[in-house]
Amino acid sequence: MKIKFLMIGLLGLVSATAFAQKGELKNAQESYDQYDVVKGQKILAAKAKENLSNAKTAIDKASANEKTATMPQTYALKGAIYGALAAQDTVPATATPLLATAQEALKKAKELDAKGEYKKLIADGDLNVAQYYSTLGVKDYQEGKYDLAYKSFDAYRQIFPEDTTAIYYTALAAGNAGNTDPKYYPLALDNYKKLVTTKYSGNSKIYRYMATVYLISKDTTNALKAVAEGVAKYPTSSDLREFEIRLGLQAGKENDILSKIQAAIANDPKNKTLYYYQGLTYSRIADADDEKSAKAKDPATKAALSKSALDNYAKGAESYKKAIEIDPDYFDANMNLGYSLMKPAIDLYNTAVNLPAAKQKEYEATRQKADAQFDIALPYLQKAVNENPKSVDALNNLRNYYRGKYDPAHAADNKAKAEDLKKQIDALPKGQ
């Protein structure tokens, strides 16, 4: 009978020991739960820290006991607790081992939790680890360490591959890292391409970022393709439409871009910049026709191209006027309008000075026509100089006005004004 009692006593001792160790697991769970409730509340920061510390003490004891060490709950809790500790630690030397422990425990928890009993706890652990990488990535990004920021954000993204913030941060860091190491540009593009397939709220801007990375990579074709796809998806985005127009003009696709500008104006009729771009497009088409006319040998071809150039300058002038109606002080529109109106005057001037001496009457008549056209341009030429007296282009345009004016009664005055403008131009820093 005494032996029997002794056995009962031993069994009771074993059960109590196992219960005590499972109690540590319970303590770890309760302490972590309490931490989870109060974390993020500044007023309870000290309490949260205490709870997390208690959770670590308990989980370390549970992990050390052979009865509970290999339980999926133990691994899941350890991963969540150590992940939280790593996320809160601002010292890399101490945070790194905490992170490694968390990742190892979470990996084991996922292998053992076949029934998914601790799915939420494991997800909490992943979130804590992701928070660690996110915080580190932000710090590195703010310090201009874009390659390291990319590495951290990419680790965050791999934990939550569908998280749009993770994808966006990864792409952004890669794009900036590419400025010093081009190998990161394809990584930026891969993430941007992924992002636009999601419901990310900022995707209209992402198409612009994609196009910019393509441009930096000297891939204009895909840049145009990316921005066109963006406009098709977000037709009301004025910013994206403007970018498409600028990109098209930069790529020398003036004829292709006109319809896009007109669609953009229909979408945003009060946008002065769109009217300016329309004017600029017509002006560039006119410049191209004017250049072809100068090189043409056949008189009929030369005349047709010259007329086309003048027509497009006139269309450009009308567009600039609409921009100025919205903003009378729009410098670029005033300057370009002045030039567009002066260009026919310059052509008339050149025609007149190339006439034979025997055609004096025709010379006089042509110069007078040129003068009248010069005067139409003058208010806008002067306005541009008033707005930006350090613009070489604006000063040169106004100087050409005074050089081209016939006006014999004021010839000396006009010559003096032209010379004064030349002095102003020469006084400007080179490359102004």
C-alpha positions as CSV (number, residue, x, y, z in Angstrom):
1,M,0.0,0.0,0.0
2,K,2.8,2.4,0.8
3,I,4.4,1.7,-2.6
4,K,1.1,2.4,-4.3
5,F,0.9,5.8,-2.4
6,L,4.4,6.6,-3.4
7,M,3.6,6.0,-7.1
8,I,0.6,8.2,-6.8
9,G,2.8,10.9,-5.3
10,L,5.4,10.6,-8.1
11,L,2.6,10.8,-10.8
12,G,1.3,13.8,-9.0
13,L,4.7,15.4,-9.1
14,V,5.2,14.8,-12.8
15,S,1.7,16.2,-13.6
16,A,2.4,19.3,-11.5
17,T,5.7,19.9,-13.3
18,A,4.1,19.6,-16.8
19,F,1.3,21.9,-15.7
20,A,3.8,24.4,-14.4
21,Q,5.5,24.5,-17.8
22,K,2.2,24.8,-19.6
23,G,1.4,27.5,-17.2
24,E,4.5,29.4,-18.5
25,L,3.1,29.1,-22.0
26,K,-0.2,30.4,-20.7
27,N,1.6,33.2,-19.0
28,A,3.4,34.1,-22.2
29,Q,0.1,34.1,-24.1
30,E,-1.7,36.2,-21.6
31,S,1.2,38.7,-21.3
32,Y,1.4,38.9,-25.1
33,D,-2.4,39.4,-25.4
34,Q,-2.2,42.2,-22.9
35,Y,0.7,43.8,-24.8
36,D,-1.3,43.5,-28.0
37,V,-4.2,45.3,-26.5
38,V,-2.3,48.3,-25.2
39,K,0.5,48.6,-27.8
40,G,0.4,51.8,-29.8
41,Q,-1.2,53.8,-27.0
42,K,1.3,56.3,-25.8
43,I,-0.3,56.7,-22.4
44,L,0.1,52.9,-21.8
45,A,3.6,52.6,-23.4
46,A,5.2,51.6,-20.1
47,K,2.6,49.0,-19.5
48,A,3.0,47.6,-23.0
49,K,6.7,47.3,-22.5
50,E,6.2,45.5,-19.2
51,N,3.7,43.1,-20.7
52,L,6.1,42.3,-23.5
53,S,9.0,41.7,-21.1
54,N,6.8,39.4,-19.0
55,A,5.8,37.5,-22.2
56,K,9.5,37.1,-23.2
57,T,10.4,35.7,-19.7
58,A,7.5,33.2,-19.9
59,I,8.1,32.1,-23.5
60,D,11.8,31.6,-22.8
61,K,10.9,29.2,-19.9
62,A,8.3,27.4,-22.1
63,S,10.9,27.0,-24.9
64,A,13.4,25.6,-22.5
65,N,11.2,22.8,-21.3
66,E,11.1,19.6,-23.3
67,K,7.3,19.2,-22.7
68,T,6.4,22.5,-24.4
69,A,9.5,23.4,-26.4
70,T,8.3,21.8,-29.7
71,M,4.6,22.8,-29.5
72,P,3.3,24.9,-32.4
73,Q,1.9,27.4,-29.9
74,T,5.3,27.9,-28.4
75,Y,6.9,28.6,-31.7
76,A,4.1,30.9,-32.8
77,L,4.2,32.8,-29.5
78,K,8.0,33.0,-29.6
79,G,7.9,34.4,-33.1
80,A,5.3,37.0,-32.2
81,I,7.0,38.1,-29.0
82,Y,10.5,38.3,-30.4
83,G,9.2,40.0,-33.5
84,A,7.6,42.7,-31.4
85,L,10.8,43.0,-29.4
86,A,12.8,43.4,-32.6
87,A,10.4,46.0,-34.0
88,Q,10.7,48.1,-30.8
89,D,14.5,47.9,-30.6
90,T,16.3,50.8,-32.3
91,V,19.8,49.4,-31.8
92,P,20.8,47.0,-34.8
93,A,23.3,45.0,-32.7
94,T,20.5,43.9,-30.3
95,A,17.6,44.0,-32.7
96,T,19.2,41.6,-35.3
97,P,19.4,38.5,-33.0
98,L,15.9,39.2,-31.8
99,L,14.7,39.3,-35.4
100,A,16.6,36.1,-36.3
101,T,15.0,34.3,-33.4
102,A,11.5,35.5,-34.4
103,Q,11.9,34.4,-38.0
104,E,13.2,31.0,-37.1
105,A,10.4,30.4,-34.6
106,L,7.7,31.6,-37.1
107,K,9.1,29.3,-39.8
108,K,8.9,26.4,-37.4
109,A,5.4,27.4,-36.3
110,K,4.1,27.3,-39.9
111,E,5.6,23.9,-40.4
112,L,4.0,22.4,-37.3
113,D,0.6,24.2,-37.2
114,A,-1.0,21.9,-39.7
115,K,-4.5,22.6,-38.5
116,G,-4.1,26.3,-38.5
117,E,-4.9,26.7,-34.8
118,Y,-2.4,29.5,-34.4
119,K,-2.9,31.2,-37.7
120,K,-3.7,34.5,-36.2
121,L,-0.7,34.4,-33.8
122,I,1.6,33.5,-36.7
123,A,0.1,36.4,-38.7
124,D,0.8,38.7,-35.7
125,G,4.4,37.5,-35.7
126,D,4.8,38.2,-39.4
127,L,3.3,41.6,-38.9
128,N,5.8,42.4,-36.2
129,V,8.7,41.3,-38.4
130,A,7.3,43.3,-41.3
131,Q,7.1,46.3,-39.0
132,Y,10.8,45.9,-38.1
133,Y,11.7,45.9,-41.8
134,S,9.4,48.8,-42.6
135,T,10.8,50.9,-39.8
136,L,14.4,50.1,-40.8
137,G,13.6,50.8,-44.4
138,V,12.1,54.2,-43.7
139,K,15.1,55.2,-41.6
140,D,17.6,54.1,-44.3
141,Y,15.4,55.9,-47.0
142,Q,15.4,59.1,-45.0
143,E,19.2,58.9,-44.7
144,G,19.6,58.5,-48.4
145,K,20.7,54.8,-48.1
146,Y,18.3,53.7,-50.9
147,D,20.0,50.3,-51.6
148,L,19.6,49.3,-47.9
149,A,16.1,50.7,-47.8
150,Y,15.2,48.6,-50.8
151,K,16.6,45.5,-49.1
152,S,14.4,46.2,-46.0
153,F,11.3,47.1,-47.9
154,D,11.7,44.0,-50.1
155,A,11.9,41.8,-47.0
156,Y,8.7,43.4,-45.8
157,R,7.1,42.8,-49.2
158,Q,8.1,39.2,-49.3
159,I,6.2,38.7,-46.0
160,F,3.1,40.4,-47.4
161,P,3.4,40.1,-51.2
162,E,0.0,41.6,-51.8
163,D,0.4,44.6,-49.4
164,T,0.3,47.7,-51.7
165,T,2.3,49.8,-49.2
166,A,5.1,47.2,-49.2
167,I,5.1,47.0,-53.0
168,Y,5.1,50.8,-53.3
169,Y,7.9,51.4,-50.8
170,T,10.0,48.7,-52.5
171,A,9.6,50.2,-55.9
172,L,10.3,53.8,-54.6
173,A,13.5,52.7,-52.9
174,A,14.7,50.8,-55.9
175,G,14.0,53.7,-58.2
176,N,16.1,56.0,-56.1
177,A,18.8,53.4,-55.7
178,G,19.0,53.2,-59.5
179,N,20.3,56.7,-59.6
180,T,23.7,55.4,-58.4
181,D,23.4,51.7,-59.5
182,P,21.2,51.1,-62.6
183,K,20.6,47.5,-61.7
184,Y,17.9,48.7,-59.4
185,Y,15.8,50.2,-62.2
186,P,14.4,46.8,-63.4
187,L,13.5,46.0,-59.8
188,A,11.6,49.3,-59.5
189,L,9.7,48.6,-62.7
190,D,8.8,45.0,-61.6
191,N,7.2,46.4,-58.4
192,Y,5.4,49.3,-60.2
193,K,4.0,46.8,-62.7
194,K,2.8,44.6,-59.9
195,L,1.3,47.7,-58.1
196,V,-0.8,48.8,-61.1
197,T,-2.5,45.4,-61.1
198,T,-3.8,46.0,-57.5
199,K,-6.4,48.5,-56.2
200,Y,-3.8,50.8,-54.9
201,S,-5.4,54.3,-54.6
202,G,-2.4,56.1,-56.1
203,N,-2.0,54.1,-59.3
204,S,-2.6,57.1,-61.6
205,K,0.7,58.5,-60.3
206,I,2.4,55.1,-60.5
207,Y,2.0,55.0,-64.3
208,R,3.9,58.3,-64.3
209,Y,6.6,56.9,-62.1
210,M,6.9,53.9,-64.3
211,A,7.3,56.1,-67.4
212,T,10.0,58.2,-65.6
213,V,12.0,55.1,-64.8
214,Y,11.8,54.0,-68.5
215,L,12.9,57.4,-69.6
216,I,15.9,57.4,-67.3
217,S,16.7,53.9,-68.7
218,K,16.5,55.5,-72.2
219,D,13.5,53.4,-73.2
220,T,11.2,56.1,-74.6
221,T,9.0,53.5,-76.3
222,N,7.9,51.8,-73.1
223,A,7.7,55.2,-71.3
224,L,5.1,56.3,-73.9
225,K,3.3,52.9,-73.7
226,A,3.2,53.1,-69.8
227,V,1.8,56.6,-69.7
228,A,-0.7,55.9,-72.5
229,E,-2.0,52.8,-70.5
230,G,-2.3,55.1,-67.5
231,V,-4.4,57.7,-69.4
232,A,-6.6,54.9,-70.7
233,K,-7.2,53.7,-67.2
234,Y,-7.5,57.2,-65.6
235,P,-8.9,59.5,-68.3
236,T,-9.8,62.2,-65.8
237,S,-6.3,62.6,-64.5
238,S,-5.1,66.0,-65.7
239,D,-1.6,65.4,-64.2
240,L,-1.2,62.1,-66.2
241,R,-2.5,63.7,-69.4
242,E,-0.1,66.6,-69.1
243,F,2.8,64.2,-68.5
244,E,1.8,62.2,-71.6
245,I,1.8,65.4,-73.6
246,R,5.2,66.6,-72.3
247,L,6.6,63.2,-73.0
248,G,5.2,63.1,-76.5
249,L,6.7,66.6,-77.2
250,Q,10.0,65.5,-75.8
251,A,10.0,62.5,-78.1
252,G,9.3,64.7,-81.1
253,K,5.9,63.3,-81.8
254,E,4.1,66.6,-82.3
255,N,1.7,65.3,-84.9
256,D,0.7,62.3,-82.8
257,I,0.2,64.4,-79.7
258,L,-2.3,67.0,-81.0
259,S,-5.3,64.7,-80.5
260,K,-4.2,63.8,-77.0
261,I,-3.9,67.5,-76.2
262,Q,-7.4,68.2,-77.5
263,A,-8.8,65.4,-75.5
264,A,-7.0,66.7,-72.4
265,I,-8.5,70.2,-73.0
266,A,-12.0,68.7,-73.3
267,N,-11.4,67.1,-70.0
268,D,-9.9,70.2,-68.3
269,P,-10.9,73.3,-70.3
270,K,-9.6,75.8,-67.7
271,N,-6.1,74.4,-67.7
272,K,-3.8,77.1,-69.1
273,T,-0.9,74.7,-69.4
274,L,-2.8,72.5,-71.9
275,Y,-3.4,75.5,-74.2
276,Y,0.3,76.4,-73.9
277,Y,1.2,72.8,-74.9
278,Q,-1.2,73.0,-77.8
279,G,0.4,76.2,-78.9
280,L,3.9,74.8,-78.5
281,T,2.9,71.7,-80.6
282,Y,1.7,73.9,-83.5
283,S,4.8,76.1,-83.2
284,R,7.1,73.0,-83.5
285,I,5.2,71.7,-86.4
286,A,5.5,75.2,-88.0
287,D,9.2,75.2,-87.3
288,A,9.7,71.9,-89.0
289,D,7.7,73.1,-92.1
290,D,9.7,76.3,-92.1
291,E,13.0,74.4,-92.1
292,K,11.8,72.1,-94.9
293,S,10.7,75.1,-96.9
294,A,14.1,76.6,-96.6
295,K,15.7,73.5,-98.0
296,A,13.2,72.8,-100.7
297,K,14.3,73.3,-104.3
298,D,10.9,73.1,-106.1
299,P,9.1,76.5,-105.9
300,A,5.7,74.9,-105.4
301,T,6.9,72.7,-102.6
302,K,8.6,75.6,-101.0
303,A,5.5,77.8,-101.2
304,A,3.3,75.0,-99.8
305,L,5.6,74.3,-96.9
306,S,5.9,78.0,-96.1
307,K,2.1,78.4,-96.1
308,S,1.8,75.4,-93.8
309,A,4.3,76.9,-91.4
310,L,2.5,80.2,-91.3
311,D,-0.9,78.5,-90.8
312,N,0.5,76.5,-87.9
313,Y,2.2,79.6,-86.3
314,A,-1.2,81.2,-86.5
315,K,-2.9,78.2,-84.8
316,G,-0.1,78.3,-82.2
317,A,-0.8,82.0,-81.5
318,E,-4.5,81.3,-81.0
319,S,-3.7,78.6,-78.4
320,Y,-1.2,80.9,-76.6
321,K,-3.9,83.6,-76.5
322,K,-6.3,81.2,-74.8
323,A,-3.6,80.4,-72.2
324,I,-3.1,84.1,-71.6
325,E,-6.9,84.6,-71.2
326,I,-6.7,82.3,-68.2
327,D,-3.5,83.8,-66.9
328,P,-2.4,87.1,-68.4
329,D,1.0,86.9,-66.6
330,Y,1.9,83.4,-68.1
331,F,5.5,84.1,-69.1
332,D,6.0,81.2,-71.5
333,A,2.7,81.8,-73.3
334,N,3.5,85.5,-73.7
335,M,7.0,84.9,-75.0
336,N,5.9,82.2,-77.5
337,L,2.9,84.2,-78.6
338,G,5.2,87.2,-79.3
339,Y,7.5,85.0,-81.3
340,S,4.6,83.3,-83.2
341,L,3.2,86.7,-84.2
342,M,6.6,88.1,-85.1
343,K,7.6,85.1,-87.3
344,P,5.5,86.3,-90.3
345,A,7.1,89.7,-89.9
346,I,10.6,88.2,-90.0
347,D,9.7,86.3,-93.2
348,L,8.4,89.6,-94.8
349,Y,11.5,91.4,-93.7
350,N,13.8,88.7,-95.3
351,T,11.7,88.8,-98.5
352,A,12.1,92.6,-98.7
353,V,15.8,92.8,-98.1
354,N,16.4,90.1,-100.7
355,L,14.6,92.0,-103.4
356,P,16.6,93.6,-106.3
357,A,17.3,97.3,-106.0
358,A,15.1,97.9,-109.0
359,K,12.0,96.9,-107.0
360,Q,12.1,99.8,-104.5
361,K,8.3,100.2,-104.4
362,E,7.8,96.5,-103.7
363,Y,10.5,96.7,-101.1
364,E,8.7,99.6,-99.4
365,A,5.4,97.9,-99.4
366,T,6.8,94.6,-98.0
367,R,8.7,96.4,-95.2
368,Q,5.5,98.3,-94.2
369,K,3.6,95.0,-94.0
370,A,6.4,93.6,-91.9
371,D,6.2,96.6,-89.6
372,A,2.5,96.2,-89.1
373,Q,3.0,92.5,-88.2
374,F,6.0,93.4,-85.9
375,D,3.7,95.8,-84.0
376,I,1.1,93.2,-83.4
377,A,3.8,91.1,-81.7
378,L,5.3,93.9,-79.6
379,P,3.0,93.9,-76.6
380,Y,3.6,90.2,-75.9
381,L,7.4,90.5,-76.6
382,Q,7.6,93.4,-74.1
383,K,5.3,91.6,-71.6
384,A,7.7,88.6,-71.6
385,V,10.7,90.8,-70.9
386,N,8.9,92.6,-68.1
387,E,8.0,89.3,-66.5
388,N,11.5,87.8,-66.8
389,P,14.2,90.4,-67.7
390,K,16.9,87.8,-67.3
391,S,15.5,85.5,-70.0
392,V,17.9,85.4,-73.0
393,D,15.1,84.2,-75.3
394,A,12.7,87.0,-74.2
395,L,15.4,89.6,-74.6
396,N,16.5,88.3,-78.0
397,N,12.9,88.3,-79.3
398,L,12.4,91.9,-78.3
399,R,15.8,92.8,-79.8
400,N,14.8,91.2,-83.1
401,Y,11.7,93.4,-83.1
402,Y,13.8,96.6,-82.9
403,R,16.3,95.2,-85.4
404,G,13.5,94.3,-87.9
405,K,11.4,97.5,-87.6
406,Y,11.7,99.7,-90.7
407,D,10.1,102.9,-89.3
408,P,12.6,105.5,-90.8
409,A,11.4,108.2,-88.4
410,H,12.5,106.3,-85.4
411,A,15.4,104.3,-86.9
412,A,18.0,105.7,-84.6
413,D,15.9,105.1,-81.5
414,N,15.1,101.6,-82.5
415,K,18.8,100.9,-83.2
416,A,19.7,102.2,-79.7
417,K,17.1,100.0,-78.1
418,A,18.4,97.0,-80.0
419,E,22.0,97.7,-78.8
420,D,20.8,98.2,-75.2
421,L,19.1,94.8,-75.3
422,K,22.3,93.2,-76.7
423,K,24.2,94.7,-73.7
424,Q,21.7,93.2,-71.3
425,I,22.0,89.8,-72.9
426,D,25.9,90.0,-72.9
427,A,25.8,90.9,-69.2
428,L,23.9,87.8,-68.2
429,P,25.8,84.8,-66.8
430,K,26.6,82.3,-69.5
431,G,24.0,79.5,-69.8
432,Q,21.3,81.8,-68.4
